[in-house]
Amino acid sequence: MKKLWITGVFMLAMFTAFAQEVKVKANQSGEKFEHFWSKSVGAGRANEGLRAGWLEQLEKVQEECGFEFVRFHGIFHDDMFPVFEKEGKYTYNWQYIDDLFDRMLDLNVRPFVELAFFPTPLAAENSKTQFWWKANITPDESKYGEWHNLVKAFTQHCVDRYGIDEVLTWYFEVWNEPNLHYGFFDGTKSQYFELYKQSVLAVRSVDNRLKVGGPSSSNFVADGRYDGEVESRDGDLITFTADNINDLEWKGSWIEDFLAYCEKEKLPVDFVSTHPYPTDYPFNPTTGKGKDFSRYVNSTKDDIEWLKRTIKKSAYPNAEIHLTEWNTSPNSRDAMHDFLPPAAYITKVNLDCIGLTNSLAFWTFTDIFEEKGGGESIFHGGFGMINYQGLVKPSYHAYRMLHHLGDEQLFKNDYLFVSKKSGDGKVVALAYNYPEDHYNAVPSSIKKIDKYENGKPRQLKMELTDLKPGTQFKLETLDKDHGNIYNYWEQMGKPEPPTREQIKVMKQAAEGLKTELVTVGENGKLTLDRELSPWSLVLIEQIN
């Protein structure tokens, strides 16, 4: 059997027809890397953050997955009561926002502030709304000055309450997916750019060091539907007619125009944000309907590399990149979100994108999320890595395992990542099987769920050397039968809703990965030779 010896800091193993044996020296030097996957995570809307369950789940993912920031919609929505109007005069009320931010900061999580949506007094008359909770999305340009005043007063209040040193660590993002004319912004590209201008000037008027960015646009496209002032539904049907959508040239929405506008207006751009979901939902004017497309497994990496090239050649080459939403799909009723395959997808994409971005924020940490109203089932395809009842899904385990990795990379190939902690030198590896026969499309419920159970296994053959005899490793396995809560619920007969006692048992099952302890012998070697079942993850962690 061919052996692959690792003597340098990093090497990418090439695939062969046979399983390769990977050999890594535990005492070798590693290449430092950032846990960008733990930088930020998403949630639904601000008001949901005032609920006990939401806060309990945030505390859990902060402690066990390491998330530093949380981003959500609706900080200025009417249910947060930020603005009161009386006789044409405006007064501000920060009580609800303070309550939320205070609790978040107490949990060691900072807000990644999304400046949206319009409070009713500042929205256009008869504004269009989004979601059942009626977010105002139609701008009134005559009130852009009042928007500026709102953002300035809000920013000043945050600085006064939390201190400038704290708020300097925050991010202020202007709006959410304004390119979606039929979704989140009932206005033109130029109107959004002016909104950005008023917002960035307002924030920076409080302190010129505060970080502001945009355009927070939706997923990448392969046509020109967003080239004009508003989203076109009459144009190129290239994604409908292409033999293989993965052969098309995909680009970010509004980003080039946004950077050019900011350069022209001499506006700061501290970070560029967008949402690289590996999907597309083009509208077909012939049928009057849209269609779901899932791109291939490496599409997110491709999109980030496009973004890096675009920013590098712009007037803002040092702007940070924050991908403020991302999941297997942007559909909050995609059944796949509850299943096992997303865990392997999360792991593969994040490990493949090391060094390319400052954050890739999973949308979302919780199913306490109501864009389409409440879920009709305890498992309804919600975005969350934890369901409404507090049951963790496989996606949660992926982030928990990623968080356990060290900060020095020793080895990487397409199914194994070996790291070391610079503080104590302990080795932590993560093996995973995203089956090669499913590379062509990211897992989604567009196709039958059961087809994903038929992926090909991989053989993990790994040897860690130069370890102290007696060193112990803990192995945790997430697979079809361990930590896969939907399957467990299904075997229970899908109780709807579960009783209190059933929920207690289900929580244990959801957390219950297969756990083993392995002790290193006198030869100082840890040898593993096992099959990785489709979509499974194995965390290999030195514990002494």
N, C-alpha and C positions, 0 to 999 in steps of 0.2 A: 504494500500500500504506500502510495506516495506521501511523504511527510513535508509539511510546509513549516520551515523554521523561521521564527521571527527574531531578528537580531537588532532591527532598527526601531524607531519610534512608531512607525505606521506603515502598514502594507495592506493593499486590497487583494484578497485572494481571488484568483480567477476560477470560474466554474469548470469542472471537468465532469466526465460521465460518471465518475465514482466519488464517493465521499472523501474529502481530503481530511487529513489529520492536522489540526492546527496546534502548534506548540508555541507557548508564550512564556517568557521568563518573567516571573513575578517581580524580580528586583531590577528590571530594566527601567530606564527613564521613559517618561510619557510626554505626550504633547498636550498642553493645557487646552481646555475647551470650556465653553459656557453652557449652562443648563438653560438655554433660551426657551425651552418648552415650559419652564416653571415661572417665567416672567409674568405672564398674564393669562387670565381665563375669563370667559364671558358668562353673562347672566341675562335674564329677560329685561325687566324694567325696574327702575329705582324703587317704586312702591312695594314690589315683592320683597325687597330687601329688609322691610320692616317686620317680616314674619319670623316667628321663632324657628320654624323648620328650615328656612332659608339660611338663617344665621348659624344654626347648628351644623348644617352641611358645609357652609363656608369654613367654619372652624375646622372641620374634619379634613377638607381638601387642602387647607393651608398647612396643617400639621403634618399630613401624610404625603402630600404631593408637592408641597413647597411653594404654592402660588403666592406671588408678591402683590399683584394688582388684579382687580376685577373691573370689567367694563360692562355697562348696561345702558339701555335706552331710557329716555323719559325723565331725565333729571329736572327738566323744566315743564314736565307735563302737569296738567291741572290737578292731578291727584297728589302732587307734592306741594301744591298751593304756593308757588314762588312769587306770584304777582297779584296784587289787588288793584283794581281801578275804581276811582271814585271822582266823578266830575272831571274826567279827562286827565287826572293825575294818577301816577303809579307809585305804589309803595311795595316794598319787598318783604318777604317772609321766608326765613331760612330754617324754621324749626324742624321741618320734616327732613330736609337735607342734612342738617346737623345731627339729627338722631341717627340717620343711616351712616354717615361718615364717622361719627363717634364710635359706633359699634364696630364698624369695619376696622378702624385703626386699633381698637382694643383687641381685635383678633389678629393684629399684625398684618393686615391687608390694606393696601392703599387703593384709592379710586383711580382708574384710568378714565378720566372724565370725558364723556361724550356730550358735547354741547347741543342738545336737542330735547324735545321738539318745541314748537312754538306754543307758549301759553296762550290761551284764548285771547286775552287783550292785545297781544302782539301779532296774532295771525290775521290773514286776510278774512274779510267778511265772508261767511258761508264757506270757510276753508274745507277742503277735502280732508278726510281723516283716514288713518290706517289702524288696523286691529279693532277688536271689539271694544277696547278701552279708548278708542277715538283720539289717537295722536294727531294733532294739527300739523299738516304738512304743506299748506299753501302759503307762500310768503306774501307779505304786504310791504313793498319796497318803501312806501311812505313811512313805515315804522322801523326801518333798519337802524335808525338812530336810537330808537328805544331798545332794540335788540342789543346794540353796542352798550348802552347804559346798563342793561340787565347783566350782560356778561362781565362788564367791568365791576359792577357792584358785587356780583357773586364771587369773582376772583379776589377782590379786596377783602370780602368777608372771610374767605378761606384762609387768607394770609393772616388776618387779624386773629382768627380763632386758633389756627394750628401752627402759626409761625412760618416765616419765609423759608427757613431751612427745610422744613417738612414739605411745603408746597413746591419747592424747587425740584423735588424728586418726582412730582406728578407729571402726567401728560394730559394735555387738553386737545381733544380731537373734535373737529368741526363737522357735526352732523353724522348721518348714517346713510350710506348708499344713495347719495343724491342723484346719481345717474339713472336710477330706476324711477323714471317719470310716472310710471303706473304703479309705483310702490311707495317710496319713501320721501319723494320731493316733487310736489306739484308745481314745478317751476322750471326755468331754463338753466343751462350750464352757466350763462353769464350771471344769472341771479345767484346761483350758488357761489360763484367766485366772489361776488360782492359781499355775500354773507360771510365767506371766509375772511375777506379783508376786514370787515367790521369786527369780527370775532378776534382775529389775531391782534389787531390794534388795541382792542379792549383789554385783552389779557396782558399784552406787553406794556400797556400804560401803567399797570400796577407794579410790574418789575420786568425789566427788559431781558432777564435771564430765564423766565418761565418758558416751558416747552409747549409749542403749539404745532399741529400738523393736520393733514388731510390727504386726499379728498374722501377717504373712507369709502371707496367705490366698491361695487359688487364684483363678482367673479369675472375672470378673464374671458374674452370672446375671440372668435376667429373671423369676424366680419366688421363692417363699419356702422353697426346700429347705434353706436354712441358717439359718432363723429360730429353730429350736428348739435344744435342747441337743445333738442329734446330727443329722447329715445325714439328711433324709427322702427315702425312695424311694417314697413313696406319694402324692405330692402333685400339684401343678399341672403339667399337660403343655403349658403355653402355648407352649413352643418347638416342640412337635410339631404344634400345630394352627394356629399363626400363618401368615397368608398371606405375611408378610414379617417375618422375625425382626429386621430392622434398624429396624422401626417400634416395637419393644417398648422398654420402659423398663428399662435395665440398671443394676445396682447392685453395689457391692463386697460381698464376703462377710465377715461378722462385724465389719466396720470400725466401724459406728456403735455396736454393742454394746460393742466393745472400748474405744472412746473414752469411752463412758459409764461403764463399769466403772472405768477408770483414774481418771476424775474423782471417782467415788464413793470410791475407796480412796486418793485423793490420791497416785497413783503418777505418776512422770515418764514422758512419751512424747516422746523427742527426735526420733523420725521414725516415720512410718507406712509400712509396707511391704505390698505386695500384688503379684500377678502378672497383668497385664492381657493375657493371651493373647487374640487375636481369635477365640476359638472357644467352643463350649459342647458338653458331653457329657452331656446329661440322660439319666436312667435312666427307661425306660418300664416301670412295674410290670405293665402288661397283657401285654407280650411278654417281660419279664424281660431286656431288652437295652437297651443305650445306643445313642446315635446321634451322629454327628459333624456339627457345624454350623460353618461359617465365616461370620463376620460381615463387614461391609463395610470398606473400606480405612480409613475414618476412625474406626473403633470405638475404637482405642486412645486417640486424642485425646479422644473423648467420655468415655471412662472416667476419664482423668486430670482432665478438667474437673469431673466428678462428684466425684472425690476431693478436689480443691481446695475445692470448695464445702462439702463435708462437714467438712473439717478447719477451714475458716475459721469455721464456726458452732459448733465444738466448744470445749472448754476448752483446746485446744492449737492455737490459730490459727497459731502460728509453727513448728509441727512441720515438719521436712523431709519430702519425699516421695521414697522410694526404691523403685522398681519393680524388685524383685530377681530377677525372671525375666521373659523376654519372647522370643518368636520367632513365626514364622508359625503354629505350632501346638505344643502340649505333648506331641507324639507323637515319641518317639525312633526311630521307624521310618517317618516320613513322607518318602517319596522326594523331595518338593519341596525339602527342606533341601539337597539336593546340586545343585540346578539354578539357573538364572539368575534367575527372577522374584523370589526373596527379596531380591536386591541392590537392586532398585528399590523394593521395599516398605520395606526398612530405611531407605533414603535419604529417601523421602517422609515416613514417619512421624516420623523424628527431626527433620527440618527443619520439619515442621508443628507440632511440640511444643516448639519453642524457648521458653524462659521459663516452662514449665508444671510442670517437675519437676526434681528434683536429680539423678536418675539414671534410666536405662532400661537395665537390664543384659541384654544378649543372652545367651541360654541355648543354647549354651555356646561357649567359644573352641576346644574340641578334641573330636574323636571318640574320644579316650582317655577313655571314658565307658561305664560298665558297669551302668546301672540294670537293663537287660534282658539282661545278659550281654554278651559280646563281639559285635561286628558280624559277621554271616555273610558279608559281602562288604566290599571296600574302600570301596564306596559303598553304604550300606544305609539312607540316610535319617537318619543321625545328626545330632544338633543342631549339631555343631561347625562352625566356619568354617574349620577345618583338619582333614583326615581323619587316620586313624591313621598313615599313611605320611608325613605332613607335606605333603600336597598341598593348597594353598589353594583354597577354593571361592569362588564369586562373592560370598557374604556377607562374606568377608574383605576383598575389594576395596572393598566399600561402606564398611566401617569405616575402611579405610586412606585412602580419598578424603575422607571426612568429617573425618578427623583433619588433613588438609592444609589445610582451610579456615582463613581468618583468624578474627579475633575481633570484627570490625565488620561488620555487615550493611549492604550497600548496596542490595540489591534481592532480591525474592522473588516468584515466582509458582508455579504448580503444576508446573513442570518445570525451573525455573532458579533457582539461588541464587547471588548474587554477593556476595563478601565481600572484606575487606581486612585485612591484618595491621597492627595498630597500631604494632608495633615498627619495621618497615621500609617500610610503605606498599604492599607488593606485593599485587596483586589475585589472588584465587583464586576461580574459579567452578565450580559443579558443576551440570551439566545431566543430566536423567534422564527416562526415559519409562516411567512407570507408566500403561499404556494406560487411557483413560477407559472403554472398553468392558469392563473388568475391575474396576471400582470396587465392584461389588455383593458380591464375596466375595474374601477374602484368598487368595492362591495356596496350594493344598494338593493332595495326591495323592488327595483324595476323588474328584475328577473326573479325567478323562484328562489326563496331562501334556501331550500334544501340542496340546491346545486352547489352551494359553498361547502357542504360537508364532504364533497368528493375531491377536494384538492389533494395534491400529491404530498406525501411526507418528505421530510429531509432527514439526513443522518448527521447528528452532531458527534464529531470525534475531536475532542479537545484535551490537551495536556498542559497544565500549569506546572512549571518547574521552579526550582530555587525557593521553595517554601520551607518554613521551619517544621520539622516533624511534630505531629500533634495538632497542627493548625486545623481548625474546623471551618467548614463551609455549610451554610444553610441553602438548600435548594427549594425554591417555591415554583410550582407549576400551575399555570392557568391553562385550562384546556376545556374540551367539551363537557367533561364530567366534574370539573373543579373550578369554582368561582364563576360559573356560567349560570347566573340566577334565572334567566328566562327558562332554560331547560328544566331547572329544578321546579319552578312554578308550574310548568307544563305537566311534569310528572305528578304534582300534587293535585292535578285536575283543574288548574287555573281558578282557584277561589277568587271571587270578585264581589266584594272586597275581602281580603283575608281578615281573619279575626286577629285580635291583639296577640294571642299566643302564637298563631301561625306566623305573624310578622316577626316575632322574636326568633322563631326557628329559621325563618327565611333569611334573616340578617346574618345568622351564624353560617348558613350555607353560602350566602353571597360572599362572605369574607373568607370562606374555608378553602384555601388553595391546598394542593397536595404538597406536603412539607417533608423534607428529608434532611438529615444531618450526615455529613461525610467528613471523616477524619483523615488527614494526610499522614501517610506512613513514613517509615525511616528514610525512604528514598527522596523525600521532599517533593513528591509529585501528587497532583490531583488529576486523575484520569477519568474522563467521561466519554462513554460510547453509548449513545441512545438515539432512538428515533424521535423526531419532533413531529407530532401529529399536525394536521392542517390547522393553521391559525393559532397555534399554541405559543405560549411564552414561558421561558424558564429563567428565573432570577437566580444567579449563582453568587452568593455573598459571603465573603470572609467575615467571621464573627469573633475571632480572637487573634 
